[in-house]
Amino acid sequence: MSLSFYIYRAPEGTGPLTTWQGNLAQPQGTIEEVKTRISTLYPNIKWSQSTVTHFEYWSGLGRNRIDEPYLDLSVSTATMDQGDTSGQVYFVVGRKMPPSIMRTLMETLNLNHVCCVDAGVLVDPYAYTDEDPYYAKKAWPGP
């Protein structure tokens, strides 16, 4: 099973995005702005656009060097409630993403949360390494 990790900026204490009643994530910029910042970090990433009725969706695949983790991520203008039409990206979504990539994306894009939506938990990418078999959960003051 491939886990999906949503990386985003939201107020502290909001908990995993799976607990939200609406979209609490803050915009990261347009699709082109976010793709450009990611492509600066990973110049060999190959982007492809998918046709989705209600929002713009791009997949990015690749790696810079053979000894680096393979990237499988996406950016889109989708929100939690599909109600936003601003053309902004709210989430970078990575599949099978090691914590080193999460940390790099968080620091470069000025993001502060990672949520494993499959488990409904916040992830702390600073509390484990790429060699660890399991991700580290992040505590939050929720129910």
N, C-alpha and C positions, 0 to 999 in steps of 0.2 A: 504494500500500500504506500502510495506517495502522499506525504503530508504537505499541506499547503500552509505557508506562513505569510500572513499579511503584515506588512511593515508600514507604519503610518505615524502621524503626529496627532495627538489628542491631549486634552487636559489630563493632568495626573489624577489618579483615583477613579477614572472612568471604567476601569476593568476591561475584560476582554470584549471585543466588539460584538461577540455573540450574545452579550447581555444587554446591549443598547436598545432603546426604543426607537431611535432614529439615528441619523448619521452625525456622530460627534467628531469625526476626523476633520482635520484642517486641510485645505487645498495645498498641493505641492507645486502646482504650476500646470501649464498645458502639457498635452501629450508630447509635443515636440521638445519642450524644455526639459521634461523629465527624461525622455529618451536620450537627449543630447548629453545630459549630466551622467547618465549611466554609461553611455557609449564612450565618454571620456575616460572613465575608469576601466572599461572593458572594450577596447577598440575592435576586437574581433567578434563581438556579439552580432548576430544576424537577426534583424527585425522583420517580422511579417505581420500584416494586418489581417484580421478576421472580420467577416461581415456579421455584425450583430445589430438587430433592429433598433434598440433604444440607446446605444452608446458606442463610442469608438473603442476598439480593443486591439492591442498589439502584443505579440509574443516575442520574446528575445531568447535566443539560444546560442550557446558557444562558450569558448574559454580563450584566454589569452595565450596560455602555454599548456603543454600536455600535463605538466605537474600541478596545475591549478584545478580547483573544483569546476565541474561543468555547470554552467548557468542555465536554468530553466525558469524564466520569470515572465511576468506580464504586467502591463500597465493599461489602465482603461479609464474612461470617464464615468464608470458606474459608481453609484453610491449605495448605501445600505437600503434606501427607500426608492431608488431610481428617480427621485424627484428633481435632481439638480440638472440643469441644462447649461451650466457655465462653461463646459468644456475643460474643466479642471480634473487633474488626477488626485485621488484621495488615498489610494493604496498601491503599493508595489507588492505583487504577490509572487512568492518564490516557492518552487516545489523541490523537495529533497535538498533544501538549502543549508549548507554548513554555517555555523555561527560566525566564522571569519567573514563570509560574504554579508551576512546580516549586519555585522558591526560596521563594515565598510560602507554599506548603503545607508545605514542610520546616520553615520557621521557625515558623509558627503551630502546627503539630502536633508540633513537637520531633522531627523525623525526620532521619536522617543519610545515607540511601542512596537512589539512583535506579538502577534496572536496566532496560535495554532488553532485555526477554526475547526479542524477535525475533532480536537479534544476540548475546545472552548476554554483554553487557558492562555494566560500571558506567558511569554517565553523570555528568559534572561540570557541573551547571547553572550554576555560577559562572564557567565558562571560555568561555562563548559567549553571544551575545545573541539576541533574538527575530528579528533580521534575518539571522542566519547560516543558510545552507541546510543545514548538517549539525550534529549534536550533537557535543559534546566528550566523549571517553572519559576515564574516571578510572583511573589506574594503581592496581593493588592487588598485594600481594605473593603472588600465586598461581602456579600452574604455568604 
